Amino acid sequence: MPRLKTINPETAQGKAKLLLDGVQKSLGMTPNIMRMLANSPAALEAYLGLMKSLSGANIDAKTRESIALVTSAANGCDYCASAHTAIGKMVGLSDEETRASLRGQSSEPTRAAALQFAQAIVEKRGWVNDQDLERVRESGLGDAEITEIVATIAMTMFSNYFNHVAQTDIDFPIVKVGETRAEKTSNEGEYNDDI
C-alpha cells in the first residue's frame, strides 16, 4: 500500500497539473510514480527535466533503458524494473534483452560494457577503479558516454529510492528483480561477460 499521497491528474492544480498533463500527453498514461512525485512539483519537474535531457544523449535509448534496468535490479526496485522493461520494449529491446539487462548482460558488446560499468558504479557507490574505466573505454565509449551512464544511474536511483520510500503501486506488467537474479546464475555465459 502506498505511503505517500497519489495526486489525481484530473483534480491537480497549478504546476502539478501542468506537469502531469505533459506526462499524459507524452506517454499516453500518467504512471503512479509521476502522480506521487507530483506531491512536490519541483521534484517532478527535476525528474522530468533529467529524463528529457538524457533523451538527447550520445548513448542510445536501448542502452539507457538497459542501464536503468541493471540499476533497478541492483537496488531491488520492482516498480522501476517493471516500468523500464515496458519502456525498453517500446524502444526496441526484446523480452530476452530486457531480462539480460536486469542481470547486467547483453549480447551487444558496447552495451555489455556499459552495463558492466553501470553495475560497478552502483555496487561500488561510484568508487570505480582504473580498470573499470579502462574496460568501458576499450569498448569505444568515451568521456561523454561515461558521464551519461552516471547521469542515467543517478536518475534511476532517484526513482528507485523514491519508490522504496513511497511503496508505489506497480502500474506496468510486473517484473520481479529477485527472479532475474536467480536466472543470472542459471544463464551464466549466455551473454558476453568478458569485455
N, C-alpha and C positions, 0 to 999 in steps of 0.2 A: 504494500500500500504506500502510495506517495507520501513523502513527509513535508513537501512544500506545496503551496497552492498552485493549481494549474489555471492559467489565465485563459478564459474563453475568448477567442478572437472576435466573436460577434459582439461581445459586451466590453471589450478592451477599449481604453481611451488613450488619447494623446499619442506620445511616441511609441508606446507598446502596440497600439492599434496599427499605426503606420508600418512598423517593422513586421508584425505578424501578417498583415495584408501582403507585404512584399514576399514573405516566405511562401504563403499560399500561392501567390502568382507564379513564383519561380519553380516551386516543387510540385504544385498541384495538390498539396496537402500541407498541414501545419503539424509537424511532429511534436509529440509530447515534450521533448527536451526544449523545443523553442517556446512552447506555451509556459513552461516552468521558468526558463531563463527570462521571460518577459516580466517576471516579478521585479527585475531590475532592467529597465530598457537600456541602461548603459552597458550592462554585461552582455545582453543580447546583441546590441549593436557592435560591441567589440568582437564577439564571436563571429557574427555575420561578416564583419569587415575583414577579418583574417581569412575566412573561407573565400570571400570574393577575391582578395588579393592573391591568394595561392592558386586560384583558378588560372592565373596568367603566368604560373611558374614554369621554369625550364623542365622540371620533371613532369611527365605526363600524368593524366588523370588516373590511369590504371595503377601507376606506381604510387601516386598519392593515396589512393584508396587501399592499396596493399599495405602501405606504411601505417595507415590508420587501423587496419585490421591487426597487424602484428603488435602494435602498441596497445590496442584494446585487449588483445589476448593476454599480453604480459601483465596488464592491470586488472584482469578478471572482470571486464565490463561487458556483460551480455547485451546491454542496450546498444552500445556502440558497435559491438561485433555484429549484431543484427542489422543495425542501420547501415553500416559500411559494407556489409555483404550485399544488401539490396542496392545501394548506390554503386558498388563495384560492378554488379551485373548490368546496371544502367549504362556504365561507361565501357562495357565490353569484356569484363572478366567472366570467365566460365565458372560453373559451380566448383570444379576441380581447382581452379586458380584461387578462388576465394578461400577455400579450405586450406590450400597450401600456404596462402599468405598469412592466415591465422597462426600457422606453425612456423612462420618466418622463412618460408621456402618458395622458390619459383623456378620453373624450367627455363626462364629467360635470364641469361647471365647478369645483365646490368641490373635488372630488378632484384635478382637474388642478392647481389652485392648491397643494394640499397636497403633491403630488408634485414640482412645480417648486420649492417651498420646501425640501422634503427634499433634493432634488438639490443645491440651492445650499448647504445646510448641509454636506453631505458633501464637495462639491467645494471649498468654502472653509474646511473644517475648523472650522465653527462661526462663522467671522467674516463673517456675513451683513451686508449693509448696510441702510440705512434703506429703500431702495426694495424690497428683498426682503421686508421686514416689511410695508411698505405694501401690496404686491401680495397677500400672503396675507390680510391683514386686510380688504382690499376684497372678497375672496371670501366674507366672512362668518365667517371663523374668528377667534376671539379668543385671549386670553392662555392660557386653559385648553387649547385645541386646539393652540396653538403649543408649549406645554410638553409635551403628549402626543406631538407629532410628534418633538420632540427625544428624549423617552424611548424611543419606538419605534425611532428610529435607533440610539440607544445600545445597546439590547437586540440589535438586528440586527447591529451592528458587532461586538459581543462574540462572537456566534455565527460571523460571517464570519471574524474573525481566528482564533478557536479552530479552525475547520475548516481554515484555511490552515496553521496550525501542526501540527494533528493529521493532516491529509490524510485526513479522514473518508470512508469508502466511502459513496457515494450509495445510499440505500435507498428512493428515490422514483423515479417516472418522470423520467428525466434531462432537464434543461433546461440548455443551454449559453449562458452570458451573452454570449459572443462573437457568437453567431448573432443575438441580439436587437439588438446594436449595429449590425450590418450592415443589419438590417431598418429601423432608425431612419432611415437616410439614404434608403432607397427609399420610405419611407412618410411623409416629412415633409408636414405639412399635413393628414394624415388625421384627426388629433385636434386639439382646441382647444389650441393652444400659447400663444395670446395671452390673457392674463387681464386 
